[in-house]
């Protein structure tokens, strides 16, 4: 044990630097791996944990660099630097506290809870500057008191709340996604926060009041023969590993949402195929059968018993045609009483698309343009297929959707900044369906693409159309 203690004391600056680096790396990694498109509350809550990691890392580096600055640059006031360092410590714990409340999703149900960390920080400031400063206590005692109170009031409850929030969130939101390894990582992070609540929230500098006069860094080191920051470094490393590995949940979420879009496209295409088969096949066949039965009735006397039965058969055939046409109406779901502009605005404002890519619409040219509902549905289907292809294949971050009026034609352009359109994909079912719809609209579809320069899908149709 003496060998370990001597090693720690001999390498004190290095261990202190690693301590700060662990937390700073945790914070910067969470910022760089942020997922603004995610629907999970975890994506928005992690910004508070990132702020905690960065601020806490800077505070710990202060323990190393402030003495060096004072030693090498005599113009620095060591007390002033220590006060700034103390404030950074307290603020880092505020961020940790806020992370726990944010993950609990209390903003919608109990918004007042979000003010508890800031209010507690205000109480800490009041104690430090209203109770202690006028008494002219020695600076080091004042600094130790502020450090310990920040840990008692902010770090300990913030760590316990973070542990509870991570466990609750992993059970309610992550476990149902079927990712047990991510759930395990979040639970391990919660356990690390529980340990940190003691090592980082209770173990602080020695002070004259309970429990700091009994449980502090000095007594902890005397019993364990290891300084608390060694344990804090280990906990920080565990937090960094578990939280960073848990970030895989965002990739899983993205993949499943892409699969959902693909399933929607497949279902839409299948409905289109069934509708066309019903219209071109079943309905026409039944209609022909009805004509045959009706012509057979003309060969018999009106009072004949067979004529009455054939009449009932014709009625049944007509009822079947009505039912099939009703099914066709449901398969061809069309936006009723909605203009093309409003229909396209609803499309580009769909959270399913906006959460994955930035869409910049410009529909000014559509003012005064009126199209039948069925034609609007064709345009929406073409646009959905284009969006789906961009999200699945182009890896684009931005889509420009604009409209132009050229002579007697209306042109809709969907342009992305992705990696270009694969040449061997021009014969895909989705593209064939888009071109078929364009022909039904009396127009044509053009696709232009360049490697790593994006793709433009242009739909040109007549301005005035009829059903």
Helices and strands as residue ranges (DSSP letters): H 2-10, H 12-32, H 41-72, H 78-103, H 106-109, G 111-115, H 116-126, I 127-132, G 133-135, H 139-150, I 151-156, H 157-169, I 170-174, G 175-177, H 180-199, H 217-224, H 228-246, H 248-277, I 278-282, H 283-298, H 305-331, H 340-348, H 351-354, E 358-362, G 364-366, H 373-389, I 390-394, E 398-406, E 409-416, G 423-425, H 429-440, E 444-449, E 455-462
